[in-house]
Amino acid sequence: MAAIVACLAVTSMLLSGCDEEDDPIDAGTEQDANIVTFTFEGIEGKADIDKTAFTVTAKADETVDLTAVKAEFTLSPNAIAKVGNATQVSGQTVNNFSAPVTYTVTSGDGETTHDWTVTVTGGKHDETGDCQTELTSEMVREGGTLPKCTYIVKSSLSINNGKTLTFLPGTVVKFDKTQWGLTSLRGSSATIVAKGTEQEPIIFTSAQENKTLGDWGSVQFSDCDLEWCTFEYGGGILDGDDTYAMTNFLGDISIKHCIFREALGIGLNVAGTFAAFEYNTITNCGERDNKDDYPMCVGNNATRGSIKAIEAMGEGNVINTEKGVLMGSDVRQTTVLHKLNCPYIFPTMYGILVTNTATLTIEAGVHIKIGRGNADDTFAIENGTLMAQGTAEDPIIITGTVAGAGQWGGVFFSRNRGAGCILEYCRIIGGGYDAPGAGDACVRIDGSPGDAANGMPPVTVRNCYIADSPTWGIYFSAGALCNQSGNEFENCALGNYPNN
């Protein structure tokens, strides 16, 4: 009888059943970081808890949906448990046990931490034997790791600020259409980790049987770490004729071996900084005629500038478009503009502004398009250095976004430029604007008498093709220092360069 009384007393604290043959349960001390009991409605018998291997194994009956389980558990005295960043509350926190779940348990005195692997077998599956369930706010708002499954998003979901949501290889997320609008998954100050494999990619797609561009809205996170992921059929109509960007990333971004395809709006929108961007493919995103959507958009970052954000674009990327990659304007840190298989588009005033003592190096073969047909749409080097060195076989191309003579303001080197500015094997076409004023040109170099004596650095322009200017080919003010040689000029209305 004493054993039975002791067992009942412990049971009232530990939320785990026992019978007359059970021994009292040893909960340990505040120095321990153990799972002491573990159960949930529908579990068969008792869970097997191994305090040496730090494992919990259990079997559920066939009626239990393992994708949304509220487990009841007890820990060592005053210990806490987390799954990912989400603190676990017995009988309240929902987890998906379709795959093993890791509980990180920290002892009550804070000195000891163990990772416990909780594995549940059995449970209910769909007719194919694969996991499929609705993805709910309860499952994502606190972050954590979602086991491999096919998830249906039936309403827009948000992840709390500072949380990390992790998807495992083979996971599929399907966004359904609703009467309230397009579904999305968002966490503007949250992090997404989705690292699939070549054999088991992670897929974000439409839930429709007949998928079309713009079936769903967007995903939006701060930091991200993506590998072997596919995003498709998103970027739908937001309001009027405006669209979502299918993917939005605001912080530190690493994207490798990913596919972005079939988006009505922008496929990939970056407002942060790349740590890596390698072996990715963008196809049929943002290609609507006469719309301001692009396959990829890299906006200005307040501290690093848009080109710095794209510097880590490494090898193997393929962007299948004639539109190009939409860019912001400022270059505030020394960086390299790497060659792509499509143009960079700089549409704003000062299409590119190199400033803040930065050096911009442009690789051979880069194609840049400037502006939207305005005189102020220039490539300006005001307080920095431009080093644009192509080759005879792979020249750098700089043109206006709008084709034709005088559709942008030209390349402009101010008197505050840094040393070492050079244009070599560049094709600079259409600059100079169509209402010429004093000094308008495809290439303009400012200066004044006495610059040489004052140590003003020269600009080197050699072996370039300069054409289709309604003004000068190269214009350099009296006293400006321009080392030009081997250049070819064509159709420059006021001449190749002034005789100062």
Secondary structure, DSSP 8 states (H G I E B T S, - for coil): -HHHHHHHHHHHHH-----TT--------TT---EEEEE-TTB-S--EEETTTTEEEEEE-TT--TTSEE-EEEESTT-EEEETTEE--TTT-EE--SS-EEEEEE-TTSS-EEEEEEEEEE----TTS--EEEE-HHHHTT-EEE-S-EEEE-S-EE--TT-EEEE-TT-EEEE-EETTEE--EEETT-EEEEE--SSS-EEEEE-SSS--TTSS--EEESSEEEESEEEES---EEETTEE--SEEE-SEEEEES-EEEEESS-SEEE-SEEEEEES-EEEEES--TTSS--SEEE---TTTBHHHHHTTB-TT-EEE-SS-EEE--EE-S-EEE---SS-EEE-SSSSEEE-TT-EEEE-TT-EEEE-SS-TT-EEEESSSEEEEE--SSS-EEEEESS-STTSB-EEEE-TT--TT-EEESEEEESBS-SS--TT-EEEEE---TTTTTTT---EEEES-EEEEESSEEEEE-TT--EEEES-EEEEETTBSS---
